[in-house]
């Protein structure tokens, strides 16, 4: 696993900015950004040196490949099956929440990103820095 590298999968530039600011405010500076689902999968599995993140922050409503497809891909590969994933989405659809929980996400949060909530979740899960 890359040392505290976070993969942020977010297509909205404003939400990306807010997420990066919240993470940096909490000392989490090693963040790789993917702006669509295909780019996330490419960085995780098809790059010359595949990313092995400490944490994935995943939006659901993404172009090219939606977040649920990305999450299913993450869970289907042994190397990433247990990688902690926090979904951060504007969707409050119950079916999205249920599917994410069934796929073993650490948490399902609604936007905007809340750095304090993420740090508390990581601490509770024994993953704090």
DONULO-562885 format. One record per residue (C-alpha): x, y, z; chain; residue in three letters. Coordinates in nm, 3 decimals. Example, Ala and Ser with C-alpha at 12.3 -4.5 7.8 and 13.67 -1.06 7.14 Angstrom:
<recs>
- east,north,up,ch,aa
- 1.230,-0.450,0.780,A,ALA
- 1.367,-0.106,0.714,A,SER
</recs>
This chain:
<recs>
- east,north,up,ch,aa
- 0.000,0.000,0.000,A,UNK
- 0.135,0.342,-0.092,A,UNK
- 0.221,0.545,0.220,A,UNK
- -0.105,0.722,0.310,A,UNK
- -0.194,0.786,-0.055,A,UNK
- -0.559,0.871,-0.106,A,UNK
- -0.739,0.826,-0.436,A,UNK
- -1.004,1.096,-0.473,A,UNK
- -1.250,1.012,-0.751,A,UNK
- -1.445,1.330,-0.824,A,UNK
- -1.557,1.489,-1.152,A,UNK
- -1.676,1.826,-1.019,A,UNK
- -1.387,2.077,-0.994,A,UNK
- -1.553,2.269,-0.709,A,UNK
- -1.608,1.952,-0.503,A,UNK
- -1.252,1.843,-0.583,A,UNK
- -1.118,2.175,-0.453,A,UNK
- -1.324,2.150,-0.132,A,UNK
- -1.217,1.788,-0.076,A,UNK
- -0.849,1.863,-0.128,A,UNK
- -0.869,2.162,0.106,A,UNK
- -1.043,1.955,0.378,A,UNK
- -0.790,1.672,0.348,A,UNK
- -0.488,1.903,0.353,A,UNK
- -0.627,2.083,0.656,A,UNK
- -0.598,1.745,0.833,A,UNK
- -0.246,1.673,0.712,A,UNK
- -0.350,1.437,0.431,A,UNK
- -0.155,1.577,0.137,A,UNK
- -0.072,1.274,-0.078,A,UNK
- -0.389,1.274,-0.288,A,UNK
- -0.421,1.144,-0.643,A,UNK
- -0.729,1.270,-0.829,A,UNK
- -0.925,1.075,-1.090,A,UNK
- -1.193,1.277,-1.267,A,UNK
- -1.404,0.990,-1.398,A,UNK
- -1.463,0.624,-1.326,A,UNK
- -1.247,0.494,-1.608,A,UNK
- -0.953,0.707,-1.497,A,UNK
- -0.989,0.569,-1.143,A,UNK
- -0.985,0.209,-1.266,A,UNK
- -0.690,0.285,-1.495,A,UNK
- -0.491,0.431,-1.203,A,UNK
- -0.575,0.137,-0.980,A,UNK
- -0.522,-0.148,-1.223,A,UNK
- -0.383,-0.053,-1.562,A,UNK
- -0.109,0.201,-1.497,A,UNK
- 0.255,0.095,-1.538,A,UNK
- 0.278,0.129,-1.161,A,UNK
- -0.077,0.069,-1.031,A,UNK
- -0.186,0.288,-0.743,A,UNK
- -0.234,0.102,-0.414,A,UNK
- -0.412,0.364,-0.205,A,UNK
- -0.452,0.374,0.169,A,UNK
- -0.806,0.511,0.116,A,UNK
- -1.045,0.578,-0.173,A,UNK
- -1.288,0.870,-0.158,A,UNK
- -1.544,0.793,-0.427,A,UNK
- -1.821,0.997,-0.584,A,UNK
- -2.105,0.792,-0.735,A,UNK
- -2.225,1.015,-1.016,A,UNK
- -1.926,0.999,-1.251,A,UNK
- -1.882,1.015,-1.628,A,UNK
- -1.768,0.714,-1.835,A,UNK
- -1.809,0.463,-1.548,A,UNK
- -2.024,0.534,-1.244,A,UNK
- -1.901,0.505,-0.888,A,UNK
- -2.089,0.182,-0.818,A,UNK
- -1.911,0.017,-1.112,A,UNK
- -1.578,0.146,-0.981,A,UNK
- -1.661,0.011,-0.635,A,UNK
- -1.758,-0.330,-0.776,A,UNK
- -1.427,-0.340,-0.965,A,UNK
- -1.232,-0.249,-0.650,A,UNK
- -1.405,-0.525,-0.456,A,UNK
- -1.359,-0.784,-0.732,A,UNK
- -0.977,-0.772,-0.729,A,UNK
- -0.788,-0.942,-0.445,A,UNK
- -0.528,-0.663,-0.411,A,UNK
- -0.793,-0.395,-0.352,A,UNK
- -1.075,-0.601,-0.201,A,UNK
- -1.012,-0.467,0.150,A,UNK
- -0.907,-0.112,0.058,A,UNK
- -1.116,0.128,0.268,A,UNK
- -1.365,0.321,0.055,A,UNK
- -1.569,0.620,0.168,A,UNK
- -1.844,0.723,-0.072,A,UNK
- -1.903,1.096,-0.085,A,UNK
- -2.198,1.175,-0.307,A,UNK
- -2.480,1.419,-0.360,A,UNK
- -2.711,1.119,-0.404,A,UNK
- -2.930,1.033,-0.108,A,UNK
- -3.111,0.755,-0.294,A,UNK
- -3.170,0.463,-0.061,A,UNK
- -3.077,0.212,-0.333,A,UNK
- -2.734,0.375,-0.370,A,UNK
- -2.674,0.365,0.004,A,UNK
- -2.783,-0.001,0.028,A,UNK
- -2.565,-0.110,-0.267,A,UNK
- -2.264,0.071,-0.124,A,UNK
- -2.311,-0.088,0.217,A,UNK
- -2.347,-0.431,0.055,A,UNK
- -2.014,-0.368,-0.120,A,UNK
- -1.848,-0.293,0.213,A,UNK
- -1.786,0.080,0.212,A,UNK
- -1.646,0.228,0.531,A,UNK
- -1.907,0.504,0.514,A,UNK
- -2.154,0.680,0.287,A,UNK
- -2.140,1.058,0.328,A,UNK
- -2.328,1.331,0.148,A,UNK
- -2.150,1.629,-0.003,A,UNK
- -1.988,1.861,0.073,A,UNK
- -1.690,1.672,0.212,A,UNK
- -1.642,1.711,0.586,A,UNK
- -1.281,1.660,0.691,A,UNK
- -1.375,1.620,1.058,A,UNK
- -1.621,1.338,0.976,A,UNK
- -1.366,1.159,0.761,A,UNK
- -1.097,1.182,1.030,A,UNK
- -1.342,1.052,1.293,A,UNK
- -1.439,0.760,1.067,A,UNK
- -1.075,0.674,1.005,A,UNK
- -1.001,0.688,1.378,A,UNK
- -1.299,0.464,1.456,A,UNK
- -1.181,0.216,1.191,A,UNK
- -0.826,0.223,1.332,A,UNK
- -0.689,0.393,1.021,A,UNK
- -0.603,0.740,1.153,A,UNK
- -0.264,0.882,1.063,A,UNK
</recs>
